[in-house]
């Protein structure tokens, strides 16, 4: 938490955006691909946050929520600076966390990174 606090303070000082645009609600269309939605959400974030720290530490996390009653699916692409990932010990447990490269071509299971 201390590191996150310090990074946030540095980001505020180094932010290249001097005048932030007014907030606008992000409206996704059902016909938009995930890539189009992701780019729209990232542009919205980058219009307000642009520093060397964002270039180095920031990423985007996709979350999908499905309503159990009506089946409506809501997708969001939220920025993050850090991720809390479980470190599972023992061979009987497995992780379902995956990393996808920005090109979308490489899928790496996190347990492979932790065992190297």
N, C-alpha and C positions, 0 to 999 in steps of 0.2 A: 504494500500500500504506500509506503514511503517513496519507493521508486516511481510509482504511478503519479503521486502528488508532485514530485520534482519534475518529471517529464511534462506534466500538464502546465506547470509554471513556466518552464522553458519554452514550451510550444506557444503559450500566450505572448511571450516576449518576442519570439522569432516568427510569429505568424505574418506571412506576406500579405494577407488580406487586411487592409486598413479600414475599409468600410464594408461591413457585411450587408448583403442584400436582405430585404425583408423576408420573413418566413413565408413559405408557400407549402400547402398540403401536396403531397406526392400522390398523383392519381395514376394507377396502373390499369391498363386494359387487359381483359382476359386473353386477348389474342397476342399480347406481347410475349416474346420469349424471355427466359430467365436472363439471358445476356443483356437484352434491351432494358429490362427492369433494373438489373444490377448497375448498369452504366448510368441510368437516370438517378438512382439513389446515391451513387458515388459522386456524381456531379453536384447534387444537392449538398452533400457533405463538403466536397472540395471547394465549393464556392464560398464557404465560410471558414474553412480550415486548410491552410496551405503553408507548411513549414518543412524544414529539413527533418523534423521529428515525425511528421506525418509520412513523409517519403520513406523513412526508415522503419517505423514501428506500426503504422496503421494498416489495417486490413478490413475485410468485409465478411460478415457472417450471415449466411442465409438461414432464415427460420420459417418453417411452414406450420401453420395451425389449421386444423380441420375441425369444424363444428360437428359434434356428435349427433345433434338433432337434425340439422338441415343439410349437412354435408358441404357447406360453404368452405372453401379453402382460401386462407389468407397467407400471403407470402410477404416477408419483409427482408430487406438487406441492410443490416445495421453495421455501422463502423465499430471497430474494436482496436484497442492498443495492446491488449494482452488477453490471453486465454488461460483459463484454469482447466487443466486436463488431468484426469485421473491417471495415476501411475499404479498399474495393477501388477502385483507380484504373484508368482506361482504360475505353473503351466496350465492349471485347470480353468483359469479365468482368461477371457479375451476381451479386447477393446473393440468397440464399434465406431471409434472416431477415425475419420479419414481426412487427409489433406489433398486438395486438388490444386494443381498448379494454375497460374493465371491463364495459361493457354487451354486448360481443361483437358489436356491429353494425358496427364500423368496422375495416377491414383496411387497413393502410398498409405498403407496402414500404419498408424502411429507406433504400434508395438515394434515394427521393423526399425524405426528410427531410434527407439529406446534401447534396443538390444545391440546396436552397433557400437 
